[in-house]
Amino acid sequence: MYENLLLLPYFQGMSRNDITAILDKITFEFKKYCDGNIIFKNGDKCDHFAILTRGKASCTRTAPDGTYSITEELEAPFAIEPYSMFGYNTSYKRDYKAHGDSTILFIEKHYLFSDFTKNNIFNINFLNLISRKAQKVSQDIWECTPTSIEGRIAHFIALRCETPRGIKRITIKMERLATILCETRLNISKALNALQEKGYLELHRGEIVVPALEKLTAAIH
């Protein structure tokens, strides 16, 4: 467990002894999930620092109008929406399911203030990561949208993902994607097929599968 925690950016620079000293003082819980078990649902209260310590999980975010969704695969170790513990809306924004046998470490939110924040390294790491996420959102708004249709498709996907790497599954009708990108269905179809021929994505009925988002975005940019 300690080795997995030390791999997370929140604990970078901390020693195993540092983490052990904190965990010895607090109450935490491990929960095991079988394949397909629901871990969190969109709207659930985010009142724990939840860390995927073993296995994999999938997370899905659905558009407010329900017309499309994006599913990503997460691998341990991974902190699940720590930013959702704070602010105006302290609930999870995605649905999370176990992908195979998985284990989640739960640390109650108040322990972040009573114990973890006494460690300056953790404070700096946590603030840097939260700030980086906020800065990225601000920067993304001002970035120029790619002019090519292929680039705009990649931009549309990347902008809505939790992580910039790995497999992504976008459930969306081509007509809806065309409307969002202000293009014709025919042009969207041509662009998607061109990306499929280059191996950057796979087309299925009502679904677009991107095997590696980092390869798609690198090719477009």
C-alpha positions as CSV (number, residue, x, y, z in Angstrom):
1,M,0.0,0.0,0.0
2,Y,2.7,2.5,1.0
3,E,4.5,2.0,-2.3
4,N,1.3,2.7,-4.2
5,L,0.7,5.9,-2.2
6,L,4.2,7.1,-2.8
7,L,3.6,6.9,-6.6
8,L,0.8,9.4,-6.3
9,P,1.8,13.1,-6.9
10,Y,0.1,14.1,-3.6
11,F,2.7,12.2,-1.6
12,Q,5.7,12.9,-3.8
13,G,8.7,13.8,-1.6
14,M,7.2,12.2,1.5
15,S,9.0,9.1,2.9
16,R,7.4,5.8,3.9
17,N,7.9,6.8,7.5
18,D,6.1,10.1,7.0
19,I,3.0,8.3,5.6
20,T,3.2,5.6,8.2
21,A,3.2,8.1,11.0
22,I,0.1,9.8,9.6
23,L,-1.8,6.6,8.9
24,D,-1.1,5.3,12.4
25,K,-3.0,8.3,13.8
26,I,-6.1,8.2,11.7
27,T,-9.0,5.9,10.8
28,F,-9.1,4.7,7.3
29,E,-10.9,1.9,5.4
30,F,-10.2,-0.4,2.5
31,K,-13.1,-1.6,0.4
32,K,-12.9,-4.3,-2.2
33,Y,-15.0,-4.3,-5.3
34,C,-15.7,-7.0,-7.9
35,D,-15.9,-6.4,-11.6
36,G,-18.8,-4.1,-12.5
37,N,-19.5,-3.1,-8.9
38,I,-20.4,0.6,-8.6
39,I,-17.9,2.6,-6.5
40,F,-19.4,6.1,-6.8
41,K,-22.3,7.6,-8.8
42,N,-22.6,11.1,-10.2
43,G,-24.0,13.2,-7.4
44,D,-22.8,11.1,-4.5
45,K,-21.3,13.1,-1.7
46,C,-17.5,13.5,-1.9
47,D,-16.5,13.5,1.7
48,H,-13.5,11.1,1.6
49,F,-10.1,11.1,0.0
50,A,-10.6,8.0,-2.1
51,I,-7.7,6.3,-3.7
52,L,-7.7,3.4,-6.1
53,T,-4.9,1.3,-4.6
54,R,-5.3,-1.9,-6.6
55,G,-6.8,-2.9,-9.9
56,K,-8.6,-0.8,-12.4
57,A,-11.8,1.3,-12.6
58,S,-13.8,3.0,-15.3
59,C,-15.3,6.4,-15.0
60,T,-18.1,7.8,-17.1
61,R,-19.2,11.4,-17.4
62,T,-22.5,12.1,-19.2
63,A,-23.4,15.4,-20.8
64,P,-26.0,17.5,-19.0
65,D,-28.5,16.9,-21.8
66,G,-27.8,13.2,-21.7
67,T,-26.9,13.0,-25.5
68,Y,-23.4,11.7,-25.1
69,S,-20.9,10.3,-22.6
70,I,-17.2,9.6,-22.2
71,T,-15.9,6.6,-20.4
72,E,-12.2,6.3,-19.3
73,E,-10.2,3.5,-17.8
74,L,-8.2,4.3,-14.6
75,E,-5.3,2.3,-13.2
76,A,-4.1,2.1,-9.6
77,P,-2.8,4.1,-8.0
78,F,-5.3,6.9,-8.7
79,A,-6.9,9.5,-6.5
80,I,-10.6,9.8,-7.4
81,E,-11.8,13.4,-7.8
82,P,-10.0,14.9,-4.8
83,Y,-10.9,18.4,-6.1
84,S,-14.6,17.5,-5.5
85,M,-14.1,17.5,-1.8
86,F,-14.1,21.3,-1.8
87,G,-15.9,24.2,-3.3
88,Y,-19.6,24.9,-4.0
89,N,-20.5,21.5,-5.3
90,T,-18.9,18.7,-3.2
91,S,-20.3,15.7,-5.1
92,Y,-18.7,13.4,-7.6
93,K,-19.1,14.4,-11.3
94,R,-18.7,11.0,-12.8
95,D,-19.9,7.4,-12.4
96,Y,-17.2,5.0,-11.2
97,K,-17.2,1.2,-11.6
98,A,-14.7,-1.5,-10.7
99,H,-13.0,-3.0,-13.8
100,G,-12.0,-6.4,-12.5
101,D,-11.2,-6.9,-8.8
102,S,-10.3,-3.5,-7.3
103,T,-9.5,-1.9,-3.9
104,I,-10.3,1.6,-2.8
105,L,-8.7,3.3,0.2
106,F,-11.0,5.7,2.0
107,I,-9.6,8.5,4.2
108,E,-12.2,10.8,5.8
109,K,-12.0,14.4,4.6
110,H,-11.5,16.0,8.0
111,Y,-8.2,14.0,8.4
112,L,-6.7,16.0,5.5
113,F,-7.0,19.0,7.8
114,S,-6.2,17.4,11.2
115,D,-3.3,15.3,10.1
116,F,-2.1,15.5,6.5
117,T,-2.0,19.2,6.3
118,K,0.5,19.2,9.2
119,N,3.0,17.9,6.6
120,N,4.3,20.8,4.5
121,I,5.2,18.5,1.6
122,F,1.6,17.2,1.4
123,N,0.3,20.8,1.6
124,I,2.5,22.0,-1.3
125,N,1.7,19.0,-3.4
126,F,-2.1,19.2,-2.9
127,L,-2.2,22.9,-3.5
128,N,-0.1,22.6,-6.6
129,L,-2.2,19.9,-8.1
130,I,-5.5,21.6,-7.4
131,S,-4.1,24.9,-8.8
132,R,-2.7,23.1,-11.9
133,K,-6.2,21.7,-12.6
134,A,-7.8,25.2,-12.3
135,Q,-5.1,26.8,-14.4
136,K,-5.5,24.2,-17.1
137,V,-9.2,24.8,-17.3
138,S,-8.6,28.5,-17.6
139,Q,-5.9,28.0,-20.3
140,D,-8.0,25.6,-22.3
141,I,-10.7,28.2,-22.7
142,W,-8.3,30.6,-24.4
143,E,-6.5,28.0,-26.6
144,C,-7.2,28.3,-30.3
145,T,-9.5,25.5,-31.5
146,P,-7.9,23.4,-34.3
147,T,-9.1,24.4,-37.8
148,S,-9.3,20.9,-39.2
149,I,-12.3,18.7,-38.5
150,E,-10.0,15.9,-37.3
151,G,-8.3,18.4,-34.9
152,R,-11.7,19.6,-33.6
153,I,-12.8,16.1,-32.9
154,A,-9.7,15.4,-30.9
155,H,-10.0,18.7,-29.1
156,F,-13.7,17.9,-28.3
157,I,-12.7,14.6,-26.7
158,A,-9.6,15.7,-24.9
159,L,-11.3,18.7,-23.3
160,R,-13.8,16.5,-21.6
161,C,-11.5,13.8,-20.3
162,E,-10.3,13.4,-16.7
163,T,-6.9,12.1,-17.8
164,P,-4.9,13.0,-21.0
165,R,-3.8,9.4,-21.7
166,G,-5.2,5.9,-22.2
167,I,-8.3,4.4,-23.8
168,K,-11.5,6.5,-24.1
169,R,-15.0,5.4,-25.2
170,I,-17.3,8.1,-26.5
171,T,-20.9,7.2,-26.8
172,I,-22.4,9.7,-29.2
173,K,-24.5,9.8,-32.4
174,M,-22.7,11.2,-35.4
175,E,-25.5,13.7,-35.9
176,R,-25.0,15.0,-32.4
177,L,-21.2,15.3,-32.8
178,A,-21.9,17.2,-36.1
179,T,-24.2,19.6,-34.4
180,I,-21.7,20.3,-31.5
181,L,-18.9,20.9,-34.0
182,C,-21.1,22.9,-36.4
183,E,-20.3,20.6,-39.3
184,T,-22.3,18.4,-41.6
185,R,-22.8,14.7,-40.7
186,L,-21.0,13.8,-44.0
187,N,-17.9,15.8,-43.1
188,I,-17.8,14.3,-39.6
189,S,-18.1,10.9,-41.1
190,K,-15.2,11.5,-43.5
191,A,-13.0,12.8,-40.7
192,L,-13.7,10.0,-38.4
193,N,-13.0,7.4,-41.0
194,A,-9.8,9.1,-41.9
195,L,-8.7,8.9,-38.3
196,Q,-9.7,5.3,-38.2
197,E,-7.6,4.5,-41.2
198,K,-4.6,6.0,-39.5
199,G,-5.3,3.8,-36.4
200,Y,-6.1,6.7,-34.0
201,L,-9.6,5.5,-33.3
202,E,-12.2,2.8,-33.9
203,L,-15.7,3.3,-35.0
204,H,-18.6,1.2,-33.7
205,R,-22.3,1.7,-33.8
206,G,-23.0,4.8,-31.7
207,E,-19.5,4.7,-30.2
208,I,-16.0,6.0,-30.9
209,V,-13.2,4.2,-29.2
210,V,-9.8,6.0,-28.8
211,P,-7.2,3.3,-27.8
212,A,-4.7,6.0,-26.7
213,L,-5.8,9.6,-26.4
214,E,-2.2,10.8,-26.1
215,K,-1.4,9.4,-29.6
216,L,-4.5,11.1,-31.1
217,T,-3.8,14.5,-29.6
218,A,-0.1,14.3,-30.5
219,A,-0.9,13.5,-34.1
220,I,-3.3,16.3,-34.4
221,H,-1.1,19.0,-32.8
